[in-house]
């Protein structure tokens, strides 16, 4: 998995309220559960989205892939370019990435406490 894509989705220090980035929250462990529980089609689309973000998104801003070669500002620009693409399929892949990232990040107790969701 390309951690650079995770860093672009939700980088460390993006918010003082939620300082942890997605790559530093055990996302890899979440993916084990995701692969076991998610429908096969959704799993395949998620992995396609990761590969596409890692290898196609840099091309959208005139940079050579993979995304891991880029600095954090260019990673953000590449993912934003994919999100604004004229191709609806690319935009939908970004939505899939954000959805899976949100499933994990929103389930973290420290995130729930930070946003005031107390159970």
N, CA and C atoms as a LAMMPS dump frame, in Angstrom:
ITEM: TIMESTEP
0
ITEM: NUMBER OF ATOMS
357
ITEM: BOX BOUNDS ff ff ff
-5.0000000000000000e+02 5.0000000000000000e+02
-5.0000000000000000e+02 5.0000000000000000e+02
-5.0000000000000000e+02 5.0000000000000000e+02
ITEM: ATOMS id mol type element x y z
1 1 1 N 0.838 -1.177 0
2 1 2 C 0 0 0
3 1 3 C 0.883 1.241 0
4 2 1 N 0.461 2.237 -0.722
5 2 2 C 1.205 3.479 -0.835
6 2 3 C 0.812 4.415 0.302
7 3 1 N 1.678 4.519 1.303
8 3 2 C 1.4 5.394 2.447
9 3 3 C 1.298 6.857 2.024
10 4 1 N 1.9 7.202 0.892
11 4 2 C 1.836 8.576 0.405
12 4 3 C 0.398 8.981 0.103
13 5 1 N -0.399 8.047 -0.379
14 5 2 C -1.808 8.343 -0.651
15 5 3 C -2.525 8.608 0.667
16 6 1 N -2.238 7.813 1.687
17 6 2 C -2.845 8.028 3.001
18 6 3 C -2.448 9.385 3.56
19 7 1 N -1.174 9.748 3.401
20 7 2 C -0.711 11.048 3.869
21 7 3 C -1.414 12.189 3.137
22 8 1 N -1.705 11.989 1.87
23 8 2 C -2.408 13.023 1.107
24 8 3 C -3.875 13.118 1.518
25 9 1 N -4.482 11.982 1.858
26 9 2 C -5.89 11.984 2.275
27 9 3 C -6.078 12.725 3.59
28 10 1 N -5.248 12.405 4.566
29 10 2 C -5.349 13.023 5.88
30 10 3 C -3.949 13.082 6.495
31 11 1 N -3.239 14.171 6.223
32 11 2 C -1.852 14.272 6.712
33 11 3 C -1.777 14.534 8.207
34 12 1 N -0.663 14.173 8.796
35 12 2 C -0.416 14.489 10.205
36 12 3 C -0.341 15.998 10.362
37 13 1 N -0.898 16.474 11.455
38 13 2 C -0.838 17.903 11.75
39 13 3 C -1.779 18.757 10.925
40 14 1 N -2.714 18.145 10.216
41 14 2 C -3.651 18.915 9.402
42 14 3 C -4.584 19.751 10.269
43 15 1 N -4.773 19.314 11.505
44 15 2 C -5.668 20.018 12.418
45 15 3 C -5.104 19.923 13.825
46 16 1 N -5.197 21.003 14.571
47 16 2 C -4.733 20.95 15.963
48 16 3 C -5.675 20.101 16.812
49 17 1 N -6.931 20.018 16.391
50 17 2 C -7.912 19.202 17.096
51 17 3 C -7.642 17.712 16.887
52 18 1 N -7.24 17.351 15.666
53 18 2 C -6.954 15.961 15.311
54 18 3 C -5.563 15.903 14.681
55 19 1 N -4.512 15.897 15.502
56 19 2 C -3.157 15.988 14.954
57 19 3 C -2.648 14.731 14.252
58 20 1 N -3.232 13.58 14.549
59 20 2 C -2.748 12.341 13.937
60 20 3 C -3.211 12.223 12.496
61 21 1 N -2.271 11.905 11.622
62 21 2 C -2.621 11.63 10.24
63 21 3 C -3.104 10.201 10.095
64 22 1 N -3.72 9.915 8.984
65 22 2 C -4.3 8.596 8.74
66 22 3 C -3.244 7.492 8.778
67 23 1 N -2.074 7.759 8.236
68 23 2 C -1.025 6.736 8.166
69 23 3 C -0.482 6.354 9.541
70 24 1 N -0.739 7.188 10.551
71 24 2 C -0.209 6.931 11.897
72 24 3 C -1.264 6.418 12.873
73 25 1 N -2.339 5.877 12.374
74 25 2 C -3.446 5.479 13.251
75 25 3 C -3.783 3.997 13.174
76 26 1 N -2.89 3.198 12.643
77 26 2 C -3.176 1.774 12.532
78 26 3 C -4.073 1.424 11.367
79 27 1 N -4.012 2.214 10.313
80 27 2 C -4.874 1.977 9.157
81 27 3 C -4.62 0.606 8.541
82 28 1 N -3.375 0.139 8.584
83 28 2 C -3.062 -1.176 8.024
84 28 3 C -3.815 -2.282 8.757
85 29 1 N -3.942 -2.158 10.077
86 29 2 C -4.718 -3.141 10.854
87 29 3 C -6.197 -3.079 10.484
88 30 1 N -6.69 -1.864 10.286
89 30 2 C -8.076 -1.69 9.856
90 30 3 C -8.301 -2.374 8.506
91 31 1 N -7.334 -2.281 7.618
92 31 2 C -7.493 -2.882 6.293
93 31 3 C -7.625 -4.397 6.352
94 32 1 N -7.018 -5.029 7.338
95 32 2 C -7.175 -6.475 7.511
96 32 3 C -8.646 -6.787 7.793
97 33 1 N -9.244 -6.013 8.697
98 33 2 C -10.668 -6.191 9.003
99 33 3 C -11.539 -5.833 7.795
100 34 1 N -11.176 -4.759 7.126
101 34 2 C -11.912 -4.314 5.946
102 34 3 C -11.906 -5.406 4.877
103 35 1 N -10.746 -5.994 4.632
104 35 2 C -10.649 -7.053 3.62
105 35 3 C -11.466 -8.282 4.001
106 36 1 N -11.616 -8.529 5.285
107 36 2 C -12.392 -9.688 5.733
108 36 3 C -13.896 -9.424 5.708
109 37 1 N -14.299 -8.166 5.923
110 37 2 C -15.721 -7.881 6.108
111 37 3 C -16.408 -7.188 4.931
112 38 1 N -15.674 -6.423 4.16
113 38 2 C -16.296 -5.629 3.087
114 38 3 C -16.663 -6.519 1.901
115 39 1 N -17.688 -6.128 1.174
116 39 2 C -18.041 -6.873 -0.046
117 39 3 C -16.868 -6.881 -1.029
118 40 1 N -16.732 -7.965 -1.757
119 40 2 C -15.59 -8.147 -2.671
120 40 3 C -15.483 -7.023 -3.691
121 41 1 N -16.598 -6.594 -4.254
122 41 2 C -16.55 -5.514 -5.246
123 41 3 C -16.016 -4.224 -4.638
124 42 1 N -16.437 -3.916 -3.419
125 42 2 C -15.983 -2.692 -2.77
126 42 3 C -14.493 -2.772 -2.447
127 43 1 N -14.037 -3.946 -2.004
128 43 2 C -12.602 -4.13 -1.739
129 43 3 C -11.79 -3.902 -3.006
130 44 1 N -12.24 -4.479 -4.109
131 44 2 C -11.517 -4.323 -5.377
132 44 3 C -11.485 -2.866 -5.82
133 45 1 N -12.588 -2.169 -5.676
134 45 2 C -12.625 -0.763 -6.076
135 45 3 C -11.711 0.07 -5.17
136 46 1 N -11.68 -0.249 -3.884
137 46 2 C -10.791 0.481 -2.981
138 46 3 C -9.335 0.305 -3.386
139 47 1 N -8.931 -0.923 -3.654
140 47 2 C -7.533 -1.158 -4.047
141 47 3 C -7.234 -0.518 -5.394
142 48 1 N -8.188 -0.528 -6.309
143 48 2 C -8.027 0.175 -7.575
144 48 3 C -7.853 1.677 -7.328
145 49 1 N -8.627 2.216 -6.403
146 49 2 C -8.524 3.641 -6.073
147 49 3 C -7.146 3.976 -5.509
148 50 1 N -6.616 3.118 -4.644
149 50 2 C -5.274 3.348 -4.089
150 50 3 C -4.207 3.347 -5.181
151 51 1 N -4.28 2.363 -6.062
152 51 2 C -3.298 2.274 -7.147
153 51 3 C -3.433 3.465 -8.088
154 52 1 N -4.653 3.823 -8.406
155 52 2 C -4.887 4.951 -9.307
156 52 3 C -4.385 6.249 -8.686
157 53 1 N -4.666 6.455 -7.418
158 53 2 C -4.183 7.666 -6.752
159 53 3 C -2.664 7.698 -6.715
160 54 1 N -2.067 6.555 -6.505
161 54 2 C -0.607 6.499 -6.423
162 54 3 C 0.102 6.683 -7.753
163 55 1 N -0.524 6.237 -8.846
164 55 2 C 0.161 6.227 -10.138
165 55 3 C -0.424 7.179 -11.18
166 56 1 N -1.698 7.494 -11.092
167 56 2 C -2.324 8.373 -12.089
168 56 3 C -2.398 9.812 -11.587
169 57 1 N -2.741 9.995 -10.328
170 57 2 C -2.899 11.354 -9.798
171 57 3 C -1.658 12.233 -10.029
172 58 1 N -0.441 11.722 -9.823
173 58 2 C 0.72 12.591 -10.098
174 58 3 C 0.774 13.081 -11.544
175 59 1 N 0.342 12.24 -12.469
176 59 2 C 0.347 12.637 -13.879
177 59 3 C -0.593 13.81 -14.136
178 60 1 N -1.645 13.915 -13.347
179 60 2 C -2.623 14.985 -13.526
180 60 3 C -2.06 16.362 -13.213
181 61 1 N -0.957 16.408 -12.459
182 61 2 C -0.314 17.691 -12.159
183 61 3 C 1.051 17.797 -12.841
184 62 1 N 1.285 16.918 -13.801
185 62 2 C 2.53 16.986 -14.56
186 62 3 C 3.746 16.457 -13.829
187 63 1 N 3.53 15.572 -12.873
188 63 2 C 4.645 14.957 -12.133
189 63 3 C 4.704 13.476 -12.472
190 64 1 N 5.897 12.915 -12.332
191 64 2 C 6.06 11.485 -12.569
192 64 3 C 5.609 10.686 -11.352
193 65 1 N 4.92 9.578 -11.577
194 65 2 C 4.536 8.705 -10.457
195 65 3 C 5.736 7.908 -9.973
196 66 1 N 5.592 7.258 -8.852
197 66 2 C 4.43 7.153 -7.97
198 66 3 C 4.317 8.369 -7.055
199 67 1 N 3.214 8.443 -6.349
200 67 2 C 2.954 9.569 -5.466
201 67 3 C 4.003 9.676 -4.367
202 68 1 N 4.597 8.576 -3.982
203 68 2 C 5.606 8.592 -2.92
204 68 3 C 6.836 9.418 -3.295
205 69 1 N 7.027 9.729 -4.573
206 69 2 C 8.149 10.564 -5.015
207 69 3 C 7.882 12.048 -4.764
208 70 1 N 6.622 12.397 -4.534
209 70 2 C 6.234 13.794 -4.439
210 70 3 C 6.347 14.331 -3.017
211 71 1 N 6.557 15.647 -2.917
212 71 2 C 6.512 16.27 -1.593
213 71 3 C 5.05 16.395 -1.173
214 72 1 N 4.828 16.759 0.072
215 72 2 C 3.457 16.759 0.597
216 72 3 C 2.553 17.745 -0.134
217 73 1 N 3.078 18.881 -0.541
218 73 2 C 2.256 19.86 -1.264
219 73 3 C 1.814 19.304 -2.617
220 74 1 N 2.724 18.639 -3.332
221 74 2 C 2.365 18.048 -4.616
222 74 3 C 1.426 16.856 -4.454
223 75 1 N 1.562 16.127 -3.355
224 75 2 C 0.626 15.027 -3.083
225 75 3 C -0.787 15.566 -2.93
226 76 1 N -0.895 16.643 -2.166
227 76 2 C -2.212 17.274 -1.989
228 76 3 C -2.763 17.747 -3.321
229 77 1 N -1.925 18.378 -4.121
230 77 2 C -2.358 18.876 -5.425
231 77 3 C -2.789 17.739 -6.343
232 78 1 N -2.042 16.635 -6.296
233 78 2 C -2.356 15.489 -7.16
234 78 3 C -3.704 14.881 -6.791
235 79 1 N -3.932 14.688 -5.502
236 79 2 C -5.208 14.119 -5.074
237 79 3 C -6.361 15.085 -5.366
238 80 1 N -6.114 16.373 -5.187
239 80 2 C -7.141 17.372 -5.511
240 80 3 C -7.435 17.374 -7.008
241 81 1 N -6.407 17.21 -7.822
242 81 2 C -6.609 17.159 -9.278
243 81 3 C -7.434 15.939 -9.66
244 82 1 N -7.193 14.836 -9.001
245 82 2 C -7.978 13.632 -9.265
246 82 3 C -9.436 13.862 -8.839
247 83 1 N -9.624 14.567 -7.74
248 83 2 C -10.96 14.863 -7.226
249 83 3 C -11.718 15.847 -8.121
250 84 1 N -10.999 16.672 -8.875
251 84 2 C -11.622 17.655 -9.775
252 84 3 C -11.59 17.219 -11.241
253 85 1 N -11.153 16.009 -11.487
254 85 2 C -10.996 15.527 -12.854
255 85 3 C -12.291 15.616 -13.651
256 86 1 N -12.142 15.769 -14.954
257 86 2 C -13.324 15.757 -15.823
258 86 3 C -13.856 14.334 -16.014
259 87 1 N -13.07 13.348 -15.609
260 87 2 C -13.506 11.949 -15.685
261 87 3 C -14.233 11.572 -14.39
262 88 1 N -15.511 11.264 -14.483
263 88 2 C -16.257 10.935 -13.266
264 88 3 C -15.699 9.715 -12.545
265 89 1 N -15.112 8.794 -13.273
266 89 2 C -14.552 7.591 -12.641
267 89 3 C -13.421 7.955 -11.677
268 90 1 N -12.589 8.913 -12.054
269 90 2 C -11.506 9.34 -11.157
270 90 3 C -12.071 10.02 -9.915
271 91 1 N -13.07 10.854 -10.101
272 91 2 C -13.694 11.523 -8.949
273 91 3 C -14.333 10.498 -8.014
274 92 1 N -14.969 9.48 -8.582
275 92 2 C -15.605 8.454 -7.759
276 92 3 C -14.578 7.635 -6.982
277 93 1 N -13.414 7.413 -7.575
278 93 2 C -12.367 6.679 -6.855
279 93 3 C -11.881 7.466 -5.64
280 94 1 N -11.826 8.785 -5.751
281 94 2 C -11.45 9.608 -4.597
282 94 3 C -12.513 9.477 -3.504
283 95 1 N -13.769 9.43 -3.903
284 95 2 C -14.844 9.256 -2.92
285 95 3 C -14.696 7.917 -2.195
286 96 1 N -14.328 6.879 -2.923
287 96 2 C -14.116 5.566 -2.292
288 96 3 C -12.965 5.651 -1.291
289 97 1 N -11.868 6.293 -1.665
290 97 2 C -10.737 6.457 -0.742
291 97 3 C -11.175 7.193 0.524
292 98 1 N -11.893 8.286 0.341
293 98 2 C -12.349 9.075 1.487
294 98 3 C -13.325 8.286 2.354
295 99 1 N -14.166 7.488 1.741
296 99 2 C -15.138 6.692 2.491
297 99 3 C -14.435 5.676 3.38
298 100 1 N -13.51 4.931 2.811
299 100 2 C -12.804 3.91 3.6
300 100 3 C -11.949 4.567 4.677
301 101 1 N -11.292 5.668 4.344
302 101 2 C -10.498 6.387 5.346
303 101 3 C -11.394 6.875 6.482
304 102 1 N -12.577 7.367 6.152
305 102 2 C -13.505 7.864 7.165
306 102 3 C -14.037 6.75 8.053
307 103 1 N -14.272 5.577 7.478
308 103 2 C -14.725 4.441 8.283
309 103 3 C -13.72 4.133 9.384
310 104 1 N -12.453 4.164 9.03
311 104 2 C -11.41 3.894 10.021
312 104 3 C -11.251 5.067 10.987
313 105 1 N -11.009 6.247 10.444
314 105 2 C -10.677 7.412 11.269
315 105 3 C -11.824 7.769 12.213
316 106 1 N -13.04 7.707 11.716
317 106 2 C -14.195 8.022 12.547
318 106 3 C -14.449 7.009 13.639
319 107 1 N -13.874 5.827 13.499
320 107 2 C -14.035 4.8 14.518
321 107 3 C -13.022 4.877 15.638
322 108 1 N -12.04 5.741 15.516
323 108 2 C -11.018 5.872 16.553
324 108 3 C -11.581 6.628 17.756
325 109 1 N -11.356 6.087 18.951
326 109 2 C -11.921 6.716 20.153
327 109 3 C -11.399 8.133 20.348
328 110 1 N -10.116 8.38 20.065
329 110 2 C -9.573 9.728 20.263
330 110 3 C -10.191 10.735 19.278
331 111 1 N -10.544 10.273 18.102
332 111 2 C -11.204 11.145 17.132
333 111 3 C -12.627 11.44 17.596
334 112 1 N -13.322 10.424 18.05
335 112 2 C -14.701 10.619 18.535
336 112 3 C -14.734 11.588 19.716
337 113 1 N -13.775 11.46 20.622
338 113 2 C -13.712 12.383 21.757
339 113 3 C -13.397 13.797 21.285
340 114 1 N -12.473 13.92 20.35
341 114 2 C -12.069 15.251 19.86
342 114 3 C -13.203 15.99 19.19
343 115 1 N -14.1 15.256 18.543
344 115 2 C -15.216 15.93 17.853
345 115 3 C -16.474 16.005 18.718
346 116 1 N -16.348 15.515 19.954
347 116 2 C -17.462 15.64 20.891
348 116 3 C -18.497 14.542 20.804
349 117 1 N -18.14 13.43 20.187
350 117 2 C -19.051 12.293 20.111
351 117 3 C -18.735 11.362 21.268
352 118 1 N -19.576 11.372 22.269
353 118 2 C -19.343 10.542 23.456
354 118 3 C -20.448 9.488 23.525
355 119 1 N -20.008 8.292 23.72
356 119 2 C -20.955 7.195 23.828
357 119 3 C -21.067 6.728 25.24
